[in-house]
Amino acid sequence: MGKRLLQGLTLPLGVVLLWWAATEAALVNTTILPGPGEVFLAVADLVGDGRLWGHLDISLRRVIGGFALALLFGLPVGLAVGYCSRVREFLAPFLHFLRQIPPIAWIPVFILWLGIDEMSKLAVIAYAAFFPVFLNTAAGVGSISQGYLQMGRMLDFKWVESFRHIIWPAALPSIVAGLRLGMGNSWRALVVAEMIAASNGLGFLIVDSRQRVDTPEMYAGILVIGTVGLILDYLLVGLEARLLVWQDR
């Protein structure tokens, strides 16, 4: 574990070292790219005056709410499309059309429909997370061996029993992969939404810092976003390990 952690930190530490050397040697304009020391001090200031926790709390509430909406719609639609060919033929063309439209393109539309408050941001996040969840769920269900389903029919499984004992366990690895991708999309869409239409949150913090020409704070916001996104991904990796513990056996 310690060796893997050290290997994982080698590249980030190397980048920080090169960054520090470039700013110390005046190879870059520190107004545009301040040194790592200034950025870390900006993080400390944000923590000290409590602004970071306020922005982070709001952003996390938004991303969790939008991600929950994506699961609410993405899981059942993915299960239906993967399991039933008629549903797939009916829904798949329209959903694949929508998938080509990036979430940022919907922000003005959602603001017109839902206003500039929280619902428009939740809609952007849910839209961004929906497709990875839906596609991976449908792929997981669609790839289940017909032999397993036939065995369930031979055992007189009702649909609920077939779902519980065959469909859900077989599709779960693909579903969990979709959750990780969906969470990553949620986090990125959240930051874009907050940069365009928000008065708080981590995305707003970055835009506000740029407008005030406080570049250390701007980079501090970027650093926090990357760190929190990494933590969220690791939490889902832990969930994956618990849900799929049978795979190692």
JOFEN-V831114 format. One record per residue. OMEGA is omega in whole degrees, -180 to 180 (NA if undefined). Layout:
omega: [OMEGA & OMEGA]
This chain:
omega: [180 & 179 & 179 & 179 & 179 & 178 & 180 & -179 & -174 & -178 & 178 & 179 & 177 & 178 & 179 & 179 & 178 & 177 & 180 & -179 & -179 & 179 & 179 & -180 & 179 & 178 & 178 & 177 & -175 & 172 & 179 & 180 & 178 & 180 & -180 & 179 & 178 & -179 & 179 & 175 & 177 & 175 & 179 & 178 & 179 & 177 & -175 & -178 & 174 & -178 & -178 & -177 & 178 & 179 & -178 & 179 & -179 & -179 & 180 & 177 & -180 & -175 & 178 & 178 & 179 & 179 & 177 & 177 & 179 & 178 & -178 & -179 & -173 & -178 & -179 & 179 & 178 & 177 & -178 & -179 & -180 & -173 & -172 & -178 & 179 & 176 & 180 & -180 & -178 & -172 & -169 & -178 & -179 & -179 & 178 & 173 & 180 & -178 & -179 & -177 & -178 & -179 & -177 & 180 & -178 & -175 & 177 & -180 & -179 & 177 & 177 & -177 & -168 & -178 & -175 & -178 & -169 & -173 & 180 & 178 & 177 & -180 & 179 & -179 & -180 & 179 & -178 & -176 & -174 & -170 & 174 & 179 & -179 & -175 & -179 & 176 & 180 & 179 & 180 & 179 & -178 & -178 & 179 & 180 & 178 & 178 & 178 & -179 & 177 & 178 & 177 & 178 & 177 & 179 & -180 & 175 & 167 & -175 & -179 & 179 & 178 & 179 & -176 & -171 & -176 & -170 & -176 & 179 & -178 & -177 & -172 & 179 & 178 & 179 & -179 & 175 & 177 & 178 & 179 & 178 & 180 & 178 & 177 & 177 & 179 & -176 & 179 & 180 & 179 & -177 & 179 & -179 & -180 & 177 & -174 & -171 & 178 & 175 & 177 & -177 & -176 & 177 & 176 & 179 & -179 & -179 & -180 & 178 & 178 & 180 & 177 & -179 & 175 & -174 & 175 & 179 & 178 & 178 & 176 & 177 & 178 & 180 & 179 & 180 & 179 & -178 & -179 & 177 & 178 & 179 & 179 & 179 & 178 & 176 & 178 & 174 & 176 & 176 & 179 & -179 & -180 & -178 & -174 & -179 & -179 & -179 & -180 & -178 & NA]
